[in-house]
Amino acid sequence: MARYTVYLADNNVQQVECPEAAQLSGAELFAKVGLPSKGPGRPLATRLDGVIQDLSQLVAEGKVAPVLASEPAGLEILRHSAAHVMAEAVTRLFPQAKVAIGPAIEDGFYYDFDNPTPFTPDDLDKITQVMDKIVQENQTFQRSEMAIGEAIDHFRSLGETYKVELIEDLAASGQSKVSFYQCGDFVDLCRGPHISDTSWLRAFKLLSVAGAYWRGDSNRPMLQRIYGTAFFAPKELKAHLALLEEAKKRDHRRLGKDLDLFSLHEEIGGGLVVWHPKGALLRSILENFERQEHLNRGYQVVMGPQILRADLWKKSGHLDYYRENMYFTEVDEQPYAIKPMNCLSHMFIYRSHTRSFRDLPLRFFELGTVQRQEKSGVLHGLTRVRQFTQDDAHIFCAPNQVHEEIRQVLKLVQDMMGAFGFDYEMELSTRPTKSIGSDADWELATGALREAMASLERPYEINEGDGAFYGPKIDIKLKDALGRRWQCATIQCDFTLPERFDLTYTDSDNQKKRPVMLHRTVFGSLERFIGVLIEHFAGDFPLWLAPIQVIGLTVTQRADELAQSFGARLKKLGFRTRIDLRNEKLGFKIREAQLGKIPFVLVFGDKEVQTGVASVRRRGQELGPMTLEALVDTLGPEAKLPAWD
């Protein structure tokens, strides 16, 4: 007899007993509790004690719930299934293509192929047409299992070398059998789950083709990756495609070029940013704003060297856990590493003096440039580079100060993100498999982070096993104007490095104690944050942040003197001002200023010369004639840096 506890919507819990069967499939079980098998509200899959499986699979006794289209897990299943349907279409059209992997991702799905010729936009149209046919055929996804040796022989006979490699890795990990899914004539290695049939797939779109190294290794074959997305309803797909179009308009790589902020050059090297005058000024504004805000909150500005002896990175654990992301050099026949982070220098600053409990907490802040060896395939404008500047700080405190220090960091993040209009989400990442430190220290550190987040009364998610190798962390994910999430700020709690580098302080009982070390950033990578800002504001920065705040345009040479007088006085008052005296048509100059997204445009002609005023436009809207004093009153409140009590 099968016995189940079924959890449905609205706290509806049902007990199901089935005397005639030892086990039921998910589809059979949900039919017994009255869920529809067609139309809205039908389940996609079964969740058994938190594990998701196909509706067709037998369900062992336990806590059971349906997975619905309204859940994130339901959308992931749909997109994973769409990747299989795309692979089936590709193998129909291109029988010579070898298949690699095809997962669901945050905004859609992809599949990697090894095809003798590159896929073209016309090929994507053809693949889409075949996918439409597969959907109309209502093909079922059928799961089966095979002994691992038999599976290797099967795929080797088909010439599917990538699948063979994946199965051999599973064999090496100790698995004795693997699962497959068949849809039409296409059979794929997959653990599932999947939708029951292709009729679910009514709203999908193939988006692009890109190159991708097999398993992300630049020494392995370059494959072709086809990206797509899928939704349950056409209107959801339409809204998403509109969002993608808006994202293209806001792409920081395009706007960075249009606004003359920065450039990237393969001749210089991949992932290395060249900052142009306006971009460097934007960066300096952010740096100065953040530096002053840290000084206001009790941080001390420090600076460390770009290279340190390699044995220090061995001592810290970075060589064991981070070597593949580091660059190395040699000085006086001794190995050195170019720093991928700033923490080691800060520990030596701490060690430079005898510390007492009265000195704590110590907060060291550095806008430190670091180098990380990123694979060329993941480089992306400003958001993934090889050299970047981190707004890195390390707080050394007593154990009883940890909670308050983390709370103050979270308050700093809240204030700084508010300055740019960002909402954000928090995530607590716990101990990874590869880590250092004792269980007790990890429990203490994780508890401190958890308590500090709870004190802000903001919701947060748990990301199991994704902490740093030396401690758990809080990750802050910004939400931009398009609702996209970006990883920026992070807070990490570390009991291990103070032990390894023998950091101590004298406590009130005159005993030597270990401080706790908090690693934290607010913007994270300055390059990445600027890329996010460009896209968030579509390049139209708030006045306090705009590299050029005011531009004066002359209609005639007779207005040059007045324009220059306005410009000189505005600059003296601290407004970033430019005066354009070129002999060009006014319409051309205004359009150029608008394309450059300069917030305030001042026009000077004969009429303005007679009255001693400027005709003012603010982001394309006419404000009319203004004296210098009235203009300063208008600019002043917007031009001030954000401040808090």
Order of alpha helices (4+ residues) and beta strands (2+ residues): beta-beta-beta-alpha-beta-beta-beta-beta-alpha-beta-beta-beta-alpha-beta-alpha-alpha-beta-beta-beta-beta-alpha-alpha-beta-beta-alpha-beta-beta-alpha-alpha-beta-beta-alpha-beta-beta-alpha-beta-alpha-beta-beta-beta-alpha-beta-beta-beta-alpha-beta-alpha-beta-alpha-beta-alpha-beta-beta-alpha
